[in-house]
Amino acid sequence: MLATGGTATLVGCSTGGETESSTAESGGEAAGSTDGSLSVVVSSKGYTEQLNLGYIAYELLANNTGVSLVDETGFGGNAAHAEAYQAGDIHAYYDYMGSLWAAHPPKHDEADFETPDEQYEALKSEMESEHPIRILDRADWQNTWAVFIREDAIEGTSIETISDLAGYVNDGNYDIRPAFGDGFRTRSDGFDALLEYYGFEGEHVERWEAEQEFIEAASAQAAGTAVDEGYADLSFGYSTSAWLTTVEDIVYLDDDRNFWPFFHPVGVVHEDVATDAVVSALNKMPDAIPDAKTMQELNSHATEVGSQQAVVDHLTANGFI
């Protein structure tokens, strides 16, 4: 379960270009003006959100420090990053707590944490003792599975959490129709596992499915479209997916028992370049992207203009560069 939520490891193409940044280019005397001798390799994984986060790191460093930068956004997945920061081939990127905990040595099969802060503290302590890196501040939002439901489907009920939904179904209410993407029902972190974890009773699930004929769509986005068009009431998607911005009149149910682990993004910086200026610049990300909706919108904009331009637009409009 840990290795799946929000941790796609598509390998993108590195631009490989080195760009000199200076205090003059960043609009005055930057805090990192004494870091001019440093060369920082900025990386990311290869899919849209990670490319966006990679360029957030790049632009924050370019505009707030005096380091020279190498653009390696789209570098690779979890294994490639773990190997590269050990060798000192990459220096700065944003990753997710769940990915670091599950897929980077020492790998963990479980994440038994009650709060994201608890997981963050354990992760920071372990990663910094095991690897030549520092774990920086985490964002308040996360990229993990989200359960969303049409507002009119729960009107007049008290459903706000997945536990509430379980109680509703177990009380014999079968009027909410689920839809899910191909394969999501049977995967280890999917629909059936969620039902079992939250105590949906088998006999009620059978009657629920018999009455509603659960929809298995070609993809999570297609299932979301079914909700948007009124063919279904409930579905699942990664919480920061760009396509979720097009689904109207929905609310998100709280994963109140933490079925999915915490996938809050954190800064990762190699200890060789972790100057005060570099750390300060990278730690602006949680403020620059304060919530999942902002990340959704940035992901959506990136599909139209490209990741680097979308990031420059966002950071400029909000006063971060």
N, C-alpha and C positions, 0 to 999 in steps of 0.2 A: 504494500500500500504506500509506503513512504516514497518509493522511487518513482511513483507515477504522477502524483499531484503537482502540476505546474512545472515539470522538469523535463520538457522535451529537449532533446539534445541534437537537433539538426545542426549540421556543420555548414557554416556559410563561408563565403570567400573573403579572405583578408584583403583589405585595401593596401596594407603594408607601407603606406606612405608616412614619412617622417615630417612633422611640421614644427617649426620653431615658434614658440610663443614667447612673448616678452611683456614687460610691464607697460611699454608704450602701447602695444596692441590691446591690452586689457583696460585701457582707459585711465592710466595714472600709476601711482606707485603701489604695486600689488604687494600683498602680505608675503608672497613667495619670492620677492626679488632676489633674495640671497640663495635661491635654489636654481639659479641659471645653469649650473654645471650638471644638474640632474637630467637624465633622460628617462621618461616614464612611458612604459608600454601599456596602453589601455586596451582592454579586451572585452569580449562578451560572447555569449552563445549566439546561435545563428538565426533565431526566429525573431519576429517583429518586435515584441516587447523587450527582448534582451538587446537587440540592436539599439532600441531607443534608450535603454538604460546605459549601454556602452557610450552612446554619444552624449548623454547627460554627464557622465564622468569626464569625457573628453572636453566638453565645452566649459564645465565648471573649473577644470584644471587650467585650460587655456586662458580663461578670463580672470582667474583669481590667484594664479601663481606665476612664477617666472621659469618654470621647467620647460624643457623641450619634450615634445610628445610624439609617440609612434602609434598610429592607428592600426590596431589589430582586432577591431570589432568583427564579430562573426568568426572568431577564432576556432571554436569547437565546443564540445559538450563537457560533461562533468569530468570524465577521465582525462581529457586533453588539458583541462584547466588545472587539475590536481598535479599532473606531471609537470606542466609548464611553470607553475609558481614554485614548485620545489627546485627546479633548475634555474630559477631567476629569469626565465624567458618572458614572462608577463608580470606586470606590477600592480595593476589596479583594475577592478571591475566590480559589478554588483551581482551578487548571487542570492539565492533564497535559503532561508534557514533549513527548510526541510531537505533541500538538495544537498547542502553541505553536511548535514547530520547523517543522511542515508547513503550518500554516494561517494563521499570523500573519506580516505582512511583517517581513523579507524571506522569502518562502515557500521551502521546500526540498523537492525531490522525493526526496532520499535522506538517510538517516541512517547514515552509515558509522562507527558507534561500537562499540567492543569492550565497554565497560562503561557502566552508567548514570551513574557519576560523570563519565566522559568527556563524555557527552552533556549532563549537567547543567552542567558548567563552560563548555562552548561556548555553550549556550543562555543562561546567565546573563550571560556577557560580551556576547553579541550583543544580547539583548533590552534590557539596561540601557543600552547605547550607542545603541540605535535609538529607544527609547520612554521616556516619563516614568514609568517603573515600576521597582520593585525585585523581583527574583526571590528568594523566601525559601527556607527549608530544604525539601528533598524528603523524601517518605516512603520507607520501604524496600520497600513493596509497590507493585504497579502494576495498572492495569485494562487488560489486553490479552488477546489470545486465549490460552487454555490448552488443552492436550491432556490429557484424563483417560482412564483405562483401568481396567477392573475388576481388582481385586487378584488374583482367581483366574485371570484370563486370562494373567497373566505369572508366576504362581507357578512356581518352578523354572527361570526364565530369569534373565538378568542385565540385563533391560531397565529402564533408569532414565531414559534420554534419548531424544529423537527420533532421534538418530544410532544409538542401540542398536536402535531399532525398524527403521530402514532396513537395518541389517546383518542383523537377524533375517529380514526378508522377502527380502532378496537372497540369503540362504542357503537359500531354498526353503521357508520356514515361512509358511503361509497360514491359520492357524487363528484369527487375530484378526479379528473382524468390525467394520468401521468404520460409523458412522452420522454424518450431518451435516445441518444445516439446509438448507432450500431456498435454492439459489443459492450456497451456500458453496463448492461444489466448483470452480466456474469463476471466482470473483472473484479479483482480483489478489493478494490475501493469503489465498487459500483453499486447499483440499485439494490440487488438482492442482499449484499453484505450490509448495506445501510439499514435495510428493513430489519435484519436480524439483530444488528447492534442496538437499534433503538426499541426493540421489543414489540414490533408489529406482530400480532398473533397470526399464526399460519392459516387458521380457518377464515379469518377476516381478510387476509391478503388474497386467498383463493376466491372469495366472494367478490371482493373489490375488483379483481382482474376479470372475473366472469361478467360483471356488470358493465365495466368500462372498456374492456378490450384495449389494454395498454398499447400505446403506439411506439414501435421501434423504428426510428427514422434512420436515414442514411448517415447522419452526423449530428453532433450536438447542435450545430447551427440550424440544421433542418428541423430538429425537435423544437428549438426556440422559435422558429418561424411558425410551427404548428400552434404554439402558445399565443404568439402575436396575432395569428389569424383566427383564433378561437376554436381550433380543432382539439386543443388540449388545454389543461389548466396549470400543469406543474411540469417543470423540467429542470435540467442541470447544465451548467456550463462553467468554464473557468471564470473566476470573478472579474477579471480584467479584460476579457475578450472584447474586441472592438465591435463584434456583431451584436453584443448585448445592448449597445447604445440604441439600436433600432427596434428593440422589443419594448412596446409601450404598456403602461398601466399594470406594472408588476411590482411585487414586493419580494424581498429576500427573507427566507426563513433562517433563523439563527441555528448554527450547528452547536447547540448548547451543551452537548456532551463530547465535543471535540472528536468526532469520528475521523475527520481528516486532520493530519498534523499541520503545524503552523508553517506557512510558506511566505513569511515576511521577508522582503529584500533587505540585505545588509551590504555595506561596503566591505570589500576585501582589498587590502593593500599590502604589498611586500614590505617587509621591515627595512629593506635597503633604501626605500624611497619615502618612508613614513615620517616626513618632516611635519612640523606643526602646520605649515601652509598647505601641504598636500592633504593632510587629514582634515583640516578645516574646510577645504574646498569640497572634498568628497562627502563630508557630513552635511552639506547643504541639500542633498537629495531628498531626505524625508520631508523637508519643508517645501521643496520644489514640487514634489508629488505627494500631496497631503492625504489623498484617499484613492480608493479603487476607481471611482468615477473619473477622476483626473487622468489616471493611467489608461482607462478605457478610451477616453477622448483623444489622448495622445496617440494610442495605438491606431485609432481610426484615422486621425490626421496623417499618420505616417504612411498609410496605404495609399494616400492621395499624392503626397509630395515627397516621400522618402523620409527615412528616419532622421538623418542629420538636419534637414531643413525643418522638419516638424519639431525637433528638440530646440533648435535655435529660435523658432517662432514662439514656442512655449516659454522658454527661459527669458527671452527678451520681454515678452508681454507681461511677465510677472516679476520683473526687476532682479532676476538672478544673474544676468549678464548684461 
